[in-house]
Amino acid sequence: MAADRLSLVTGHLTSTFPAGLLADQTAIITGAGQGIGAATALLFAKEGARVVVADLDETKAREVAAAITAAGGKAVAVAGDIMLQATIDAVVNAAVQLGEGKIHHIVNNAGFTWDGVIHKTTDKQWDMIMDLHTKAPFRLVRAAAPYFRVKDGEPRSITNVSSTSGIHGNAGQANYATAKMGILGLTKTIAKEWGPSFGVRCNAVAFGSVTTRLTAEKESGAFAEVGGEKIALGIPKAQQRGAEGFAMVPLRRAGTANEAAMSILMLASPLSAYVSGHCLEVTGGAGI
């Protein structure tokens, strides 16, 4: 177990999982091997959900699933590139098996950035980020449609992870900002299509600065490897925010992965039973 990766989100766990807000419900969480995704998987499990931990990194996915099962929860890890249909099919099939024929929640969290100023951004950079943040969530939702377009009276929700970059734009992130705005359109469309007849709620959460590998120092060497391409992650040290960099954030700090995950749990839970088609900005107050 890589305790350093999970310690920030497991400290609140007890030896057993209570019935919880998501008792006996099944959830798919993509990008759940670390960061916000791992925190979300653990919180969902603590609230009684059966969790499919989907991630590109098999080792990390298995570690999160093992942490859940060790605490008395139910989880299964599925590794693979979520941009591939084969991975999407494997994730949905695993959820159906884990949930005994039912899926209740999807959290489209998987993602990373591949930044570049507009005049230097390549087609490959553009296409990969668009595929990862818009096409992959769409294809996962489409594949899971038979388990959401049902009338059994049980709760169904989809939560898409967006970003303040998608709302306001961000220099050096033309691809990412466009994709994260695109997921908001998908969110509202799902809410309008699947809400009336099936009661499916679909919301988005737009994070501001949250401490993850995407906001860590780029010099630390974190990278994502997709299709043989190594993509450096993080923000160059020279561009990192100091304490003064949070002057426009009323809470004067970055959020934690667990705080980000709690907002996702809130949107998926009965606490948000009459919330749909909404984008929740989780920013520490930035932008008000």
PAZAPA-4460 file (N, C-alpha, C; in steps of 0.05 Angstrom, whole numbers, plus 32768, in hexadecimal, padded with zeros to 4 digits):
% residues 288
    n_x    n_y    n_z   ca_x   ca_y   ca_z    c_x    c_y    c_z   seq   type   mol
   8011   7FE8   8000   8000   8000   8000   8012   8019   8000     1      M     A
   800D   802B   7FEE   801C   8044   7FED   800F   8057   8000     2      A     A
   8016   8056   801A   8008   8065   802E   800A   8083   8029     3      A     A
   8020   808C   801D   8023   80A9   8019   800E   80B3   8006     4      D     A
   8005   80A3   7FF3   7FF1   80AC   7FE0   7FD5   80AC   7FEB     5      R     A
   7FD0   809B   7FFF   7FB5   8098   8009   7FB1   80A4   8025     6      L     A
   7FC7   80AC   8032   7FC4   80B5   804E   7FB3   80CD   8051     7      S     A
   7FB3   80DF   803D   7FA3   80F7   803F   7F85   80F2   803E     8      L     A
   7F7D   80DB   8034   7F60   80D6   8030   7F56   80BF   8040     9      V     A
   7F67   80B1   804F   7F5E   809A   805E   7F5D   809F   807C    10      T     A
   7F67   80B5   8085   7F68   80BA   80A1   7F4D   80BA   80AF    11      G     A
   7F38   80C1   80A0   7F1E   80C3   80AB   7F0F   80A8   80AB    12      H     A
   7F1B   8094   809F   7F0C   807A   809C   7F0C   806B   80B6    13      L     A
   7EF6   805E   80BB   7EF4   804C   80D2   7EF9   802F   80C9    14      T     A
   7EF8   801D   80DC   7EFE   8001   80D5   7EE7   7FF5   80C5    15      S     A
   7ECF   8000   80C7   7EB9   7FF6   80B8   7EAA   800C   80AB    16      T     A
   7E9D   8007   8095   7E8E   801B   8087   7E71   801B   8090    17      F     A
   7E66   8032   8097   7E4A   8034   809F   7E38   8031   8086    18      P     A
   7E1E   8030   808B   7E0B   802E   8075   7E0E   8045   8062    19      A     A
   7E0D   805E   806C   7E15   8075   805D   7E01   807F   8049    20      G     A
   7E09   8096   803D   7DF8   80A4   802A   7DF5   8095   8010    21      L     A
   7E07   8083   8009   7E06   8075   7FF0   7E04   8056   7FF4    22      L     A
   7DF7   804F   8009   7DF5   8033   8011   7DE9   8022   7FFB    23      A     A
   7DF7   800C   7FF5   7DEE   7FF8   7FE1   7DEC   8003   7FC5    24      D     A
   7DFA   8018   7FBF   7DFB   8023   7FA4   7E17   801E   7F98    25      Q     A
   7E17   801E   7F7D   7E30   8017   7F6F   7E3A   8030   7F60    26      T     A
   7E54   8036   7F62   7E5F   804E   7F56   7E78   8047   7F45    27      A     A
   7E7A   8054   7F2E   7E92   8054   7F1E   7EA0   806E   7F23    28      I     A
   7EBA   806D   7F29   7ECA   8085   7F2C   7EE3   8082   7F1C    29      I     A
   7EE6   8094   7F08   7EFD   8092   7EF7   7F14   80A3   7F02    30      T     A
   7F2C   809C   7EFB   7F43   80AA   7F06   7F44   80A8   7F24    31      G     A
   7F3D   8090   7F2E   7F3A   808C   7F4B   7F52   8080   7F58    32      A     A
   7F69   807F   7F4A   7F80   8073   7F56   7F90   8086   7F69    33      G     A
   7F8A   80A0   7F67   7F98   80B3   7F78   7F89   80CD   7F78    34      Q     A
   7F92   80E0   7F88   7F87   80FB   7F89   7F6A   80FC   7F8F    35      G     A
   7F5C   810E   7F81   7F3F   8112   7F85   7F2F   80F8   7F81    36      I     A
   7F37   80E9   7F6C   7F29   80D0   7F66   7F2B   80BC   7F7D    37      G     A
   7F43   80B8   7F88   7F46   80A5   7F9E   7F37   80AE   7FB6    38      A     A
   7F38   80C8   7FBC   7F29   80D3   7FD3   7F0B   80CE   7FCF    39      A     A
   7F02   80D2   7FB7   7EE5   80CE   7FB1   7EDD   80B1   7FB4    40      T     A
   7EEE   809F   7FAA   7EE8   8082   7FAD   7EE6   807A   7FCA    41      A     A
   7EF8   8084   7FDB   7EF8   807D   7FF7   7EE0   8089   8005    42      L     A
   7ED9   80A2   7FFF   7EC2   80AE   800B   7EA8   80A0   8003    43      L     A
   7EA5   8099   7FE9   7E8E   808B   7FE0   7E8B   8070   7FEE    44      F     A
   7EA1   8062   7FF1   7EA1   8048   7FFE   7E99   804B   801C    45      A     A
   7EA4   8060   8028   7E9D   8065   8044   7E7F   806A   8048    46      K     A
   7E73   8075   8033   7E56   807A   8034   7E45   8062   8029    47      E     A
   7E52   804B   8026   7E44   8033   8020   7E43   802A   8003    48      G     A
   7E50   8039   7FF2   7E4F   8032   7FD5   7E63   801C   7FCE    49      A     A
   7E5B   800C   7FBB   7E6D   7FF9   7FAE   7E7B   8008   7F98    50      R     A
   7E96   8008   7F97   7EA5   801A   7F86   7EB6   800C   7F71    51      V     A
   7EB3   8014   7F58   7EC6   800C   7F43   7EDB   8021   7F41    52      V     A
   7EF3   8019   7F49   7F0A   802C   7F49   7F18   8029   7F2E    53      V     A
   7F13   803C   7F1C   7F1E   803B   7F01   7F35   804E   7EFE    54      A     A
   7F4C   8045   7EF4   7F63   8056   7EF1   7F76   804B   7EDC    55      D     A
   7F85   805C   7ED0   7F9A   8054   7EBD   7FAF   8044   7ECA    56      L     A
   7FB5   804A   7EE3   7FCB   803C   7EF2   7FBF   8025   7F02    57      D     A
   7FC5   800D   7EFA   7FBA   7FF5   7F07   7FC2   7FF3   7F24    58      E     A
   7FDC   7FF8   7F2A   7FE5   7FF6   7F46   7FD6   8008   7F58    59      T     A
   7FD3   8021   7F50   7FC6   8035   7F61   7FA8   802E   7F64    60      K     A
   7F9C   8025   7F4E   7F7F   801D   7F50   7F7B   8007   7F64    61      A     A
   7F8D   7FF3   7F63   7F8B   7FDC   7F75   7F8F   7FE5   7F92    62      R     A
   7FA1   7FF8   7F96   7FA7   8001   7FB2   7F8E   800E   7FBE    63      E     A
   7F80   801F   7FAE   7F68   802C   7FB8   7F52   8017   7FBD    64      V     A
   7F4E   8005   7FAB   7F3A   7FF0   7FAF   7F40   7FDF   7FC7    65      A     A
   7F5A   7FD9   7FCB   7F62   7FC9   7FE2   7F5D   7FD8   7FFC    66      A     A
   7F61   7FF3   7FFC   7F5C   8003   8014   7F3E   8002   801C    67      A     A
   7F2D   8002   8007   7F10   8001   800C   7F08   7FE6   8017    68      I     A
   7F12   7FD1   800B   7F0A   7FB6   8013   7F15   7FB0   802F    69      T     A
   7F2D   7FBA   8035   7F39   7FB5   804F   7F29   7FC2   8065    70      A     A
   7F1A   7FD8   805E   7F0A   7FE5   8072   7EED   7FDB   8073    71      A     A
   7EE8   7FC6   8063   7ECE   7FB9   8064   7EBC   7FC1   804D    72      G     A
   7EC5   7FD1   803B   7EB5   7FDA   8024   7EB7   7FC7   800D    73      G     A
   7EAA   7FCE   7FF7   7EAB   7FBE   7FDF   7EB6   7FCE   7FC7    74      K     A
   7ECA   7FC4   7FBA   7ED6   7FD3   7FA4   7EE4   7FBF   7F92    75      A     A
   7EE7   7FC8   7F79   7EF6   7FB9   7F65   7F06   7FCD   7F54    76      V     A
   7F1E   7FC6   7F4D   7F2F   7FD7   7F3D   7F2E   7FCF   7F20    77      A     A
   7F2C   7FE2   7F0E   7F2D   7FDD   7EF2   7F42   7FF0   7EE6    78      V     A
   7F57   7FE6   7EDA   7F6C   7FF6   7ECF   7F6A   7FF8   7EB1    79      A     A
   7F71   800F   7EA7   7F72   8013   7E8A   7F6D   8030   7E82    80      G     A
   7F72   8035   7E69   7F6F   8050   7E5E   7F51   8055   7E59    81      D     A
   7F45   8068   7E67   7F28   806D   7E65   7F21   8079   7E4A    82      I     A
   7F35   8080   7E3A   7F2F   808A   7E1F   7F2B   8073   7E0B    83      M     A
   7F2F   805A   7E14   7F2B   8043   7E03   7F10   8036   7E0A    84      L     A
   7F02   802E   7DF5   7EE8   8022   7DF9   7EEA   8008   7E09    85      Q     A
   7EFF   7FF9   7E05   7F03   7FE0   7E14   7F04   7FE5   7E32    86      A     A
   7F11   7FFA   7E3A   7F12   8001   7E56   7EF7   8009   7E61    87      T     A
   7EE9   801A   7E51   7ECE   8022   7E59   7EBC   800A   7E5D    88      I     A
   7EBD   7FF7   7E4A   7EAC   7FDF   7E4C   7EB3   7FCF   7E65    89      D     A
   7ECE   7FCD   7E6B   7ED6   7FBE   7E83   7ECD   7FCC   7E9C    90      A     A
   7ECD   7FE6   7E9D   7EC4   7FF5   7EB4   7EA6   7FF1   7EB9    91      V     A
   7E96   7FF3   7EA4   7E79   7FF0   7EA6   7E73   7FD3   7EAE    92      V     A
   7E80   7FC0   7EA2   7E7B   7FA4   7EA8   7E82   7F9E   7EC6    93      N     A
   7E98   7FA9   7ECF   7EA0   7FA5   7EEB   7E8B   7FB1   7EFE    94      A     A
   7E80   7FC8   7EF7   7E6C   7FD5   7F08   7E52   7FC4   7F08    95      A     A
   7E4B   7FBA   7EF1   7E32   7FAA   7EF0   7E35   7F91   7F01    96      V     A
   7E4C   7F85   7F00   7E51   7F6D   7F10   7E52   7F73   7F2E    97      Q     A
   7E60   7F89   7F35   7E62   7F91   7F51   7E47   7F99   7F5C    98      L     A
   7E37   7FA7   7F4B   7E1E   7FB1   7F54   7E06   7F9E   7F4F    99      G     A
   7E0D   7F85   7F48   7DF8   7F71   7F43   7DE3   7F7C   7F2F   100      E     A
   7DED   7F87   7F19   7DDC   7F90   7F03   7DD4   7FAD   7F04   101      G     A
   7DDE   7FBC   7F18   7DD7   7FD8   7F1A   7DEF   7FEA   7F1D   102      K     A
   7DED   8002   7F10   7E01   8017   7F14   7DF1   8030   7F1D   103      I     A
   7DFB   803E   7F31   7DEC   8055   7F3C   7DFB   806F   7F37   104      H     A
   7E15   806F   7F37   7E24   8088   7F35   7E3C   8085   7F23   105      H     A
   7E42   809A   7F14   7E5A   809D   7F05   7E68   80B7   7F0D   106      I     A
   7E81   80B6   7F12   7E91   80CE   7F16   7EA7   80CF   7F01   107      V     A
   7EA3   80E1   7EEE   7EB7   80E4   7ED9   7ECD   80F7   7EE2   108      N     A
   7EE1   80EB   7EEF   7EF7   80FB   7EFB   7F11   80F9   7EED   109      N     A
   7F16   80E4   7EDD   7F30   80DF   7ED1   7F39   80F6   7EC0   110      A     A
   7F52   80FE   7EC3   7F5C   8114   7EB2   7F77   811D   7EBA   111      G     A
   7F83   812B   7EA8   7F9D   8139   7EAD   7F9F   8150   7E9A   112      F     A
   7FB3   8160   7E9D   7FB7   8177   7E8B   7FCF   8173   7E79   113      T     A
   7FCE   817F   7E62   7FE5   817F   7E4F   7FE6   819B   7E44   114      W     A
   7FF3   81AD   7E53   7FF1   81C9   7E4E   8003   81D3   7E37   115      D     A
   7FFB   81E9   7E2D   800B   81F6   7E18   7FFD   8210   7E0F   116      G     A
   800D   8224   7E09   8000   823C   7DFF   7FF4   8236   7DE3   117      V     A
   7FE0   8246   7DDC   7FD0   823F   7DC4   7FE1   823A   7DAB   118      I     A
   7FF4   824C   7DA6   8003   824A   7D8C   8017   8233   7D8C   119      H     A
   801A   8226   7DA3   802D   820F   7DA4   801E   81F4   7DAB   120      K     A
   8004   81F5   7DAF   7FF5   81DD   7DB6   7FF2   81CC   7D9C   121      T     A
   7FF9   81B3   7D9E   7FF7   81A1   7D86   7FDB   8195   7D85   122      T     A
   7FD5   818A   7D6D   7FBC   817B   7D6A   7FBB   8164   7D7D   123      D     A
   7FD2   8157   7D82   7FD2   8140   7D94   7FCB   8149   7DB0   124      K     A
   7FD6   815F   7DBA   7FCF   8169   7DD4   7FB1   8170   7DD6   125      Q     A
   7FA7   817D   7DC1   7F8B   8185   7DC1   7F79   816C   7DC2   126      W     A
   7F7E   8159   7DB0   7F6D   8142   7DAD   7F6D   8131   7DC6   127      D     A
   7F84   812D   7DD2   7F85   811B   7DE9   7F76   8127   7E01   128      M     A
   7F7A   8141   7E05   7F6C   814D   7E1C   7F4E   814E   7E17   129      I     A
   7F45   8154   7DFE   7F29   8154   7DF8   7F1D   8138   7DFB   130      M     A
   7F2B   8124   7DF1   7F22   8108   7DF3   7F1F   80FF   7E10   131      D     A
   7F33   8106   7E20   7F33   80FE   7E3C   7F1D   810B   7E4C   132      L     A
   7F19   8125   7E48   7F07   8133   7E59   7EEA   8137   7E4E   133      H     A
   7EE6   8130   7E35   7ECB   8132   7E2A   7EC1   8118   7E1E   134      T     A
   7ED1   810D   7E0B   7EC8   80F4   7DFE   7EC7   80DC   7E11   135      K     A
   7EDB   80D9   7E22   7EDB   80C2   7E34   7EC3   80C3   7E48   136      A     A
   7EBD   80DA   7E55   7EA6   80DA   7E66   7E8C   80D5   7E56   137      P     A
   7E89   80E0   7E3E   7E72   80DB   7E2E   7E6F   80BD   7E28   138      F     A
   7E85   80B0   7E20   7E83   8094   7E18   7E7D   8082   7E30   139      R     A
   7E88   808A   7E48   7E82   807A   7E60   7E64   807D   7E67   140      L     A
   7E5A   8095   7E66   7E3D   8099   7E6C   7E2C   808A   7E57   141      V     A
   7E34   808C   7E3E   7E24   807E   7E29   7E25   8060   7E2E   142      R     A
   7E3C   8055   7E35   7E3E   8038   7E3A   7E2D   802F   7E52   143      A     A
   7E2B   8041   7E66   7E1C   803B   7E7E   7DFE   8042   7E7C   144      A     A
   7DF6   804C   7E65   7DDA   8056   7E62   7DC5   8041   7E69   145      A     A
   7DC9   8027   7E62   7DB4   8014   7E69   7DAF   8011   7E87   146      P     A
   7DC3   801A   7E97   7DC0   8017   7EB4   7DB8   8031   7EC2   147      Y     A
   7DB5   8046   7EB2   7DAB   8060   7EBC   7D8F   8066   7EB1   148      F     A
   7D8A   805D   7E99   7D6F   8062   7E8E   7D5C   804C   7E97   149      R     A
   7D58   804C   7EB1   7D46   8037   7EBE   7D33   8045   7ED1   150      V     A
   7D1D   8038   7ED7   7D09   8043   7EE9   7D05   8030   7F00   151      K     A
   7D19   802E   7F11   7D17   801C   7F28   7D15   802C   7F43   152      D     A
   7D13   8046   7F41   7D10   8057   7F59   7D2A   805B   7F69   153      G     A
   7D40   8050   7F5F   7D59   8053   7F6D   7D69   806C   7F63   154      E     A
   7D79   8078   7F73   7D87   8090   7F6B   7D9C   808B   7F56   155      P     A
   7D9F   809E   7F43   7DB4   809C   7F2F   7DC0   80B8   7F2C   156      R     A
   7DDA   80B9   7F2B   7DE7   80D3   7F28   7E01   80D0   7F17   157      S     A
   7E07   80E6   7F09   7E21   80E8   7EFB   7E2D   8102   7F03   158      I     A
   7E46   8101   7F0B   7E55   8119   7F12   7E6E   811B   7F00   159      T     A
   7E6F   8131   7EF2   7E85   8136   7EE0   7E98   814B   7EEC   160      N     A
   7EB2   8145   7EEB   7EC5   8158   7EF7   7ECE   816B   7EE1   161      V     A
   7EC8   8185   7EE6   7ED0   819A   7ED5   7EE7   81AA   7EE3   162      S     A
   7EE9   81C3   7EDD   7EFE   81D4   7EE8   7EF7   81F1   7EE4   163      S     A
   7F02   8202   7EF6   7EFF   821E   7EF1   7F0C   8227   7ED7   164      T     A
   7F1F   8218   7ECD   7F2A   821E   7EB3   7F15   821C   7E9D   165      S     A
   7F02   820A   7EA1   7EEC   8207   7E8D   7ED8   821E   7E8F   166      G     A
   7ED6   822B   7EA6   7EC3   8240   7EAA   7ECF   825B   7EA2   167      I     A
   7EE8   825F   7EA9   7EF4   8279   7EA5   7F0B   8279   7E90   168      H     A
   7F13   8262   7E86   7F2A   8260   7E75   7F43   8262   7E86   169      G     A
   7F5A   825A   7E7A   7F73   825C   7E88   7F8A   825D   7E74   170      N     A
   7F9B   8270   7E76   7FB2   8272   7E64   7FC3   8259   7E65   171      A     A
   7FC9   824F   7E4D   7FD9   8236   7E4B   7FC9   821D   7E4C   172      G     A
   7FAE   8220   7E4D   7F9D   8208   7E4F   7F85   820A   7E3C   173      Q     A
   7F8B   8211   7E23   7F75   8213   7E0F   7F66   81F8   7E0C   174      A     A
   7F76   81E3   7E0B   7F69   81C8   7E08   7F5A   81C0   7E21   175      N     A
   7F66   81C3   7E38   7F59   81BB   7E51   7F41   81CC   7E57   176      Y     A
   7F43   81E6   7E54   7F2D   81F8   7E59   7F15   81F2   7E47   177      A     A
   7F1B   81ED   7E2E   7F05   81E7   7E1B   7EF8   81CD   7E22   178      T     A
   7F08   81B9   7E29   7EFC   819F   7E31   7EEC   81A1   7E4A   179      A     A
   7EF6   81B0   7E5E   7EE7   81B2   7E77   7ECE   81C3   7E75   180      K     A
   7ECD   81D5   7E61   7EB4   81E3   7E5B   7EA1   81CF   7E4D   181      M     A
   7EAC   81BF   7E3B   7E9C   81AB   7E2D   7E8D   8198   7E3F   182      G     A
   7E9A   8190   7E55   7E8E   817C   7E67   7E76   8189   7E75   183      I     A
   7E75   81A3   7E77   7E5E   81B0   7E83   7E46   81AE   7E70   184      L     A
   7E4A   81B0   7E56   7E34   81AC   7E43   7E29   8190   7E44   185      G     A
   7E3B   817C   7E47   7E33   8160   7E49   7E23   815C   7E63   186      L     A
   7E2C   8168   7E78   7E1E   8166   7E92   7E01   816F   7E90   187      T     A
   7DFD   8187   7E85   7DE2   8192   7E83   7DD1   8182   7E70   188      K     A
   7DDD   8177   7E5B   7DCD   8167   7E48   7DC4   814D   7E55   189      T     A
   7DD5   8140   7E64   7DCD   8127   7E71   7DB6   812D   7E85   190      I     A
   7DB9   8143   7E94   7DA5   814A   7EA7   7D8A   814E   7E99   191      A     A
   7D8A   815B   7E82   7D71   8160   7E73   7D65   8147   7E66   192      K     A
   7D77   8135   7E5C   7D6E   811D   7E4F   7D65   8108   7E62   193      E     A
   7D74   8103   7E77   7D6F   80EC   7E88   7D60   80F3   7EA2   194      W     A
   7D5D   810C   7EA7   7D4E   8114   7EBF   7D31   810F   7EBE   195      G     A
   7D23   8118   7EA9   7D06   8117   7EA8   7CFA   80FB   7EAB   196      P     A
   7D04   80E7   7E9D   7CF8   80CD   7E9E   7D05   80BA   7EB1   197      S     A
   7D1F   80BF   7EB7   7D2E   80AB   7EC7   7D38   80B6   7EE2   198      F     A
   7D35   80D0   7EE6   7D3E   80DC   7F00   7D5C   80DD   7F04   199      G     A
   7D6B   80DA   7EEE   7D88   80DC   7EF0   7D91   80F8   7EF4   200      V     A
   7DA0   80FC   7F09   7DAC   8117   7F0E   7DC8   8118   7F02   201      R     A
   7DCF   812E   7EF5   7DEA   8131   7EEB   7DF4   814D   7EF2   202      C     A
   7E0B   814E   7EFF   7E17   8167   7F07   7E35   8167   7F01   203      N     A
   7E40   817F   7F03   7E5D   8181   7EFF   7E69   8190   7F17   204      A     A
   7E82   818C   7F1C   7E90   819A   7F31   7EA9   81A6   7F24   205      V     A
   7EAC   81C0   7F28   7EC3   81CF   7F1C   7ED6   81D6   7F33   206      A     A
   7EED   81CA   7F33   7F01   81CF   7F48   7F13   81E6   7F41   207      F     A
   7F1A   81F5   7F56   7F2F   8209   7F54   7F49   81FC   7F5A   208      G     A
   7F59   8208   7F6B   7F73   81FD   7F72   7F70   81E7   7F87   209      S     A
   7F76   81CE   7F7F   7F75   81B7   7F92   7F90   81AA   7F91   210      V     A
   7F9B   81A3   7FA8   7FB5   8197   7FA9   7FB5   817A   7F9F   211      T     A
   7FBE   8176   7F86   7FC1   815C   7F79   7FDB   815C   7F69   212      T     A
   7FE0   8146   7F5B   7FF8   8145   7F4B   7FF7   8159   7F34   213      R     A
   7FDE   8162   7F2C   7FDC   8176   7F16   7FE4   8192   7F1F   214      L     A
   7FE4   8196   7F39   7FEC   81B1   7F43   8006   81B0   7F52   215      T     A
   8013   8199   7F53   802D   8197   7F60   8043   81A2   7F4E   216      A     A
   805B   81A4   7F59   8071   81AE   7F49   8077   819B   7F31   217      E     A
   8078   81A6   7F1A   807E   8196   7F02   8099   8188   7F04   218      K     A
   80AB   8195   7F12   80C6   818A   7F15   80C7   8171   7F25   219      E     A
   80B0   816A   7F33   80AF   8152   7F43   80AF   8139   7F32   220      S     A
   80A9   813C   7F18   80AC   8126   7F05   8093   8115   7F01   221      G     A
   807C   811E   7F0B   8063   810F   7F06   805C   8110   7EE9   222      A     A
   8051   80FA   7EDF   8049   80F9   7EC3   8033   80E5   7EBF   223      F     A
   8024   80E9   7EA9   8011   80D5   7EA1   801B   80C9   7E87   224      A     A
   8018   80AF   7E84   8021   80A1   7E6C   8009   8095   7E5E   225      E     A
   8002   809F   7E47   7FEB   8095   7E38   7FF4   8090   7E1B   226      V     A
   7FEF   8077   7E12   7FF6   8070   7DF7   8013   8074   7DF0   227      G     A
   8024   8070   7E04   8041   8073   7E00   804B   808F   7E03   228      G     A
   8039   80A2   7E07   8040   80BE   7E0A   8042   80C5   7E28   229      E     A
   805A   80D0   7E30   805D   80D9   7E4B   8057   80F6   7E4D   230      K     A
   8044   80FD   7E5E   803B   8119   7E60   8042   8123   7E7C   231      I     A
   8053   8137   7E7E   805B   8142   7E98   8044   8150   7EA4   232      A     A
   8041   814C   7EBF   802B   8158   7ECD   8035   816D   7EE1   233      L     A
   8024   817F   7EE9   802A   8192   7EFD   802F   81AE   7EF2   234      G     A
   8037   81C0   7F04   803C   81DC   7EFD   8059   81E2   7F02   235      I     A
   8067   81EF   7EEF   8083   81F6   7EF4   8087   8205   7F0E   236      P     A
   809D   81FF   7F1C   80A2   820B   7F36   80A0   8229   7F36   237      K     A
   80AA   8235   7F20   80AA   8252   7F1E   808E   825E   7F1D   238      A     A
   807B   824D   7F15   805F   8256   7F13   804E   824D   7F2B   239      Q     A
   805A   823F   7F3E   804B   8236   7F55   8042   824D   7F66   240      Q     A
   802B   824B   7F72   8021   825F   7F84   802E   825D   7FA0   241      R     A
   8036   8274   7FAA   803E   8275   7FC6   8025   827C   7FD6   242      G     A
   8029   8282   7FEF   8012   828A   8000   8003   82A2   7FF4   243      A     A
   8013   82B4   7FE9   8007   82CC   7FDD   7FF7   82C6   7FC4   244      E     A
   7FFC   82AE   7FB8   7FED   82A7   7FA0   7FD0   82A0   7FA5   245      G     A
   7FC8   829E   7FBE   7FAD   8298   7FC5   7F9E   82B1   7FCF   246      F     A
   7FA9   82C8   7FC9   7F9D   82E1   7FD2   7F80   82E4   7FC8   247      A     A
   7F7B   82D9   7FB0   7F60   82DB   7FA5   7F4E   82C5   7FAD   248      M     A
   7F58   82B3   7FBE   7F47   829D   7FC9   7F40   82A4   7FE5   249      V     A
   7F26   82A8   7FEB   7F1E   82B0   8006   7F29   829D   801C   250      P     A
   7F2A   8284   8016   7F34   8271   802B   7F53   8270   802C   251      L     A
   7F60   827E   8019   7F7D   8282   8019   7F8E   8269   8018   252      R     A
   7F83   8255   800A   7F92   823C   8007   7F87   822B   7FF1   253      R     A
   7F95   8217   7FE9   7F8A   8203   7FD6   7F79   81EF   7FE5   254      A     A
   7F67   81E2   7FD6   7F57   81CD   7FE2   7F66   81B3   7FE3   255      G     A
   7F5C   81A0   7FF3   7F68   8186   7FF4   7F58   8172   7FE3   256      T     A
   7F64   815C   7FDD   7F56   8148   7FCD   7F3D   813E   7FDB   257      A     A
   7F3E   813C   7FF6   7F27   8133   8005   7F11   8147   8004   258      N     A
   7F18   8161   8006   7F03   8176   8004   7EF6   8176   7FE9   259      E     A
   7F06   8171   7FD4   7EFA   816F   7FB9   7EE8   8157   7FB7   260      A     A
   7EF0   8141   7FC2   7EE0   8129   7FC1   7EC5   812C   7FD0   261      A     A
   7EC6   813B   7FE6   7EAD   813F   7FF5   7E98   814E   7FE5   262      M     A
   7EA1   8160   7FD3   7E8D   816E   7FC2   7E81   815B   7FAE   263      S     A
   7E91   8148   7FA4   7E86   8134   7F92   7E72   8122   7FA0   264      I     A
   7E79   8119   7FB8   7E67   8109   7FC9   7E4D   8118   7FCD   265      L     A
   7E4E   8131   7FD3   7E36   8140   7FD8   7E24   8140   7FC0   266      M     A
   7E2F   8144   7FA8   7E1F   8145   7F90   7E13   812A   7F89   267      L     A
   7E21   8114   7F90   7E16   80F9   7F8A   7E02   80F0   7F9F   268      A     A
   7E03   80FB   7FB7   7DF3   80F1   7FCD   7DD7   80FD   7FCD   269      S     A
   7DC6   80F2   7FDF   7DAB   80FD   7FE2   7DAB   811A   7FEC   270      P     A
   7DC1   8124   7FF6   7DC3   8140   7FFF   7DBE   8153   7FE7   271      L     A
   7DC3   8148   7FCF   7DBF   8159   7FB7   7DA8   814D   7FA5   272      S     A
   7D94   8141   7FB2   7D7F   8133   7FA4   7D70   8145   7F90   273      A     A
   7D70   815F   7F94   7D61   8171   7F82   7D75   8184   7F73   274      Y     A
   7D8D   817A   7F70   7DA2   8189   7F62   7DA9   817A   7F48   275      V     A
   7DA5   8186   7F31   7DAC   817A   7F18   7DB2   818F   7F03   276      S     A
   7DC5   8189   7EF1   7DCD   819C   7EDD   7DDD   81B3   7EE7   277      G     A
   7DE8   81AF   7EFF   7DF6   81C5   7F0D   7E14   81C1   7F0C   278      H     A
   7E23   81D7   7F0A   7E40   81D6   7F0D   7E48   81E3   7F28   279      C     A
   7E52   81D3   7F3A   7E5A   81DD   7F54   7E77   81E5   7F53   280      L     A
   7E7D   81FF   7F58   7E98   8209   7F59   7EA4   8205   7F75   281      E     A
   7EBA   81F6   7F76   7EC7   81F0   7F90   7EE2   81FD   7F8F   282      V     A
   7EE4   8215   7F99   7EFB   8226   7F94   7F06   8234   7FAD   283      T     A
   7EFB   822F   7FC4   7F03   823E   7FDC   7EF9   825A   7FDB   284      G     A
   7EE6   825F   7FC9   7EDB   827A   7FC7   7EE6   828B   7FB0   285      G     A
   7EFA   8280   7FA2   7F06   828F   7F8C   7EF1   8294   7F77   286      A     A
   7EF2   82AC   7F6B   7EE0   82B2   7F55   7EC6   82BF   7F5D   287      G     A
   7EC2   82C3   7F77   7EA9   82D0   7F80   7EAB   82EE   7F7D   288      I     A
***
